[in-house]
């Protein structure tokens, strides 16, 4: 399917969302005085002889290894700006005040960083005129045509992979150790901004990686998942979770939506 797109500068994509940030962006966001949340999901690690699973491989590339009880798991962490209302960088004229250094997820919008999420105009907040046939051709046959945009997407995927170790360290430092089962929901932590900033700065220094042995637990609102995880040796419980950092469990319900990029 051909997808045409031209930004109308309506500002709709700069409001009321959780904006994924890479580690370097999260540090700048916190230094500017804006809070960042830590979103956790996890999945049991596949057996060595498991058949190839491209979606699972993509998940594991941005995850780190851990244990839940006796079960080896992969934990994926997203750092996200929680935009309730307008982005603090959105000016009154609907232009971005940090346009040249805006987060990579903003640079690639409306394209997707996750290769398994289809670019679907109906799922975007842009007005219909942004997708008019006279607009520049963005995608043909499922392939993004802009070379710069493709480079940004490739760089974002690479950074998500290299950031995984830093995210493991900040979780250990802040004692964040609960996750939703991937595809079923998210556990969203809201640490104090200065504590998260300090943990991020410490985690990006040249130090040995944190041990992955910190015990992780699953939160789930699905009885079948709780039973399956417990039967596999994992620690699993219903929300709310336990711990000193405020967190919430957000379940996807029967039809899970796509995860953040």
C-alpha positions in Angstrom: 0.0 0.0 0.0 1.3 3.5 -0.9 1.3 5.9 2.0 1.5 9.6 1.3 2.2 12.0 4.2 2.9 15.7 4.9 2.9 17.1 8.4 0.2 19.7 8.9 1.8 21.0 12.2 -1.5 20.4 14.1 0.4 19.4 17.2 -1.9 16.4 17.8 1.0 13.9 18.1 2.6 16.1 20.8 -0.2 15.6 23.4 -1.5 13.0 25.8 0.9 10.1 25.2 3.8 8.2 26.6 6.8 9.3 24.6 9.5 6.6 24.4 13.0 8.0 25.0 16.4 6.4 24.5 18.7 6.7 27.5 20.5 9.9 26.3 17.2 11.6 25.6 15.8 10.6 29.0 18.8 12.2 30.7 18.3 15.4 28.8 14.5 15.3 29.5 15.2 14.9 33.3 17.8 17.6 33.3 15.3 20.0 31.8 13.0 19.3 34.8 10.5 16.9 33.1 9.6 13.5 34.7 10.3 10.2 33.0 8.5 6.9 33.7 10.0 3.4 33.6 7.8 0.9 31.8 8.6 -2.8 32.2 7.5 -6.0 30.4 9.0 -9.4 30.4 8.8 -12.8 28.7 10.1 -16.3 29.6 13.4 -16.9 27.7 13.0 -19.4 24.9 14.5 -22.9 25.2 17.7 -23.4 23.2 16.0 -25.7 20.8 13.0 -23.4 20.3 12.1 -22.7 16.6 13.0 -19.3 15.2 10.7 -16.5 16.3 11.4 -13.1 14.6 9.1 -11.2 16.9 10.6 -12.8 19.9 14.1 -12.1 18.6 13.2 -8.4 18.2 11.9 -8.3 21.8 15.0 -9.9 23.1 17.3 -7.5 21.2 16.1 -4.7 23.4 15.8 -6.8 26.6 18.2 -8.0 29.3 18.4 -11.4 30.9 17.1 -11.9 34.4 15.5 -14.5 36.7 11.9 -14.7 38.0 12.1 -17.4 40.7 13.9 -20.2 38.9 12.6 -19.2 35.4 15.0 -17.4 33.0 13.3 -14.3 31.6 14.0 -11.4 29.3 13.0 -8.0 30.6 12.4 -5.1 28.2 12.3 -1.6 29.7 11.0 1.6 28.1 11.9 5.1 29.4 9.0 7.3 28.6 7.9 10.9 29.1 4.4 10.9 30.4 2.7 13.7 28.4 -0.6 14.6 30.1 -1.8 17.4 27.9 0.7 19.2 25.6 4.4 18.4 25.4 6.4 21.0 27.4 8.4 21.7 24.2 5.3 22.4 22.1 5.1 26.2 21.5 2.0 28.2 21.0 2.5 28.3 17.3 2.5 24.4 17.3 6.2 24.2 16.5 8.7 22.2 18.5 11.1 24.2 20.7 13.7 21.5 20.5 13.2 20.5 16.9 16.8 20.0 16.1 17.4 17.7 19.1 13.9 16.2 19.3 13.6 12.5 20.4 14.2 9.9 17.7 10.6 8.6 18.0 9.5 12.2 17.0 12.0 12.2 14.1 10.6 9.1 12.5 6.9 9.8 13.1 4.6 8.6 11.6 6.9 5.7 10.7 7.4 2.8 13.1 10.6 1.7 14.8 9.2 -1.7 15.6 9.4 -3.6 12.3 6.4 -5.7 13.3 4.0 -2.7 13.6 2.5 -1.7 10.3 2.3 1.9 9.4 -1.4 2.5 9.5 -2.8 6.0 8.9 -6.0 5.1 10.7 -4.0 4.4 13.9 -2.4 7.8 13.9 -3.7 11.1 15.3 -2.9 13.1 12.2 -5.8 14.8 10.3 -7.0 13.3 7.0 -5.4 16.0 5.0 -1.9 14.8 6.2 -2.5 11.6 4.2 -3.8 13.2 1.0 -2.7 11.7 -2.3 -0.9 14.9 -3.3 1.4 14.7 -0.3 4.9 13.3 -0.7 5.1 9.5 -1.0 6.4 8.1 2.4 6.0 4.4 1.9 5.5 2.0 -1.0 5.0 -1.7 -0.7 5.7 -1.6 3.0 9.1 0.1 2.4 10.0 3.6 3.7 11.4 5.6 0.8 13.3 8.3 2.6 16.9 7.4 3.2 17.4 9.7 6.2 14.3 8.4 7.8 15.5 4.8 7.3 18.8 5.7 8.9 17.0 7.2 11.9 15.0 4.0 12.3 18.0 1.8 12.1 19.9 4.0 14.6 16.9 3.8 17.0 16.8 0.0 16.8 20.6 -0.1 17.5 20.4 2.2 20.4 17.5 0.3 21.9 19.7 -2.7 21.9 22.8 -1.0 23.4 20.7 0.8 26.0 19.5 -2.5 27.5 22.5 -2.9 29.9 22.0 0.7 31.2 18.3 -0.1 31.8 19.3 -3.2 33.7 21.5 -1.1 36.0 18.9 1.5 36.7 16.4 -1.1 37.6 18.8 -2.7 40.0 19.8 0.7 41.5 16.2 1.8 42.0 15.0 -1.7 43.0 12.5 -2.0 40.2 11.8 -5.6 39.8 8.2 -6.2 38.5 7.0 -6.5 35.0 3.9 -7.4 33.1 4.0 -10.4 30.8 4.8 -9.1 27.3 1.7 -8.7 25.2 -0.6 -8.5 28.2 0.2 -5.1 29.7 2.9 -2.9 31.3 4.1 -2.2 34.8 4.7 1.6 34.9 7.0 3.0 37.5 7.1 6.7 38.4 10.4 7.3 40.3 11.4 10.6 41.7 13.0 12.5 38.8 16.2 13.3 40.6 16.6 9.7 41.7 16.1 8.4 38.2 18.5 11.0 36.8 21.2 10.0 39.3 20.7 6.3 38.5 20.9 7.0 34.8 24.1 9.1 35.1 25.6 6.4 37.3 24.6 3.6 35.0 26.2 5.3 32.0 29.6 5.5 33.6 32.3 2.9 32.8 31.5 0.2 35.4 31.0 -3.6 35.3 27.4 -4.5 34.4 25.0 -5.0 37.2 24.3 -8.6 38.1 21.2 -9.9 36.4 20.3 -12.1 39.3 17.9 -9.7 41.0 14.7 -11.5 41.3 11.9 -10.3 39.0 8.2 -10.8 39.5 5.3 -10.8 37.1 2.1 -8.9 37.6 -0.9 -10.1 35.7 -4.6 -9.8 35.8 -5.1 -13.1 33.9 -5.5 -16.2 36.0 -4.2 -18.5 33.2 -1.0 -16.5 33.0 -0.5 -16.5 36.7 -0.9 -20.3 36.8 1.4 -20.9 33.8 4.1 -18.6 35.1 4.0 -20.1 38.6 4.0 -23.6 37.1 7.2 -22.6 35.2 8.9 -21.5 38.4 8.3 -17.8 38.1 7.1 -15.4 40.8 3.7 -14.1 39.7 1.0 -12.2 41.5 -2.0 -10.0 40.8 -1.7 -6.2 41.0 -1.0 -4.1 42.8 2.7 -4.8 43.1 5.0 -4.3 46.0 8.0 -2.0 46.4 9.0 1.5 47.4 8.7 3.2 44.0 5.1 4.1 42.9 3.9 1.9 40.1 0.7 0.9 38.3 -0.3 -2.1 36.2 -1.9 -1.4 32.9 -3.5 -4.5 31.3 -4.4 -4.7 27.7 -7.6 -6.7 28.2 -8.7 -9.3 25.7 -7.3 -7.7 22.5 -3.8 -6.3 23.4 -2.7 -3.2 21.5 0.7 -2.7 20.0 3.5 -1.9 22.5 5.3 1.5 22.4 8.0 1.6 19.8 
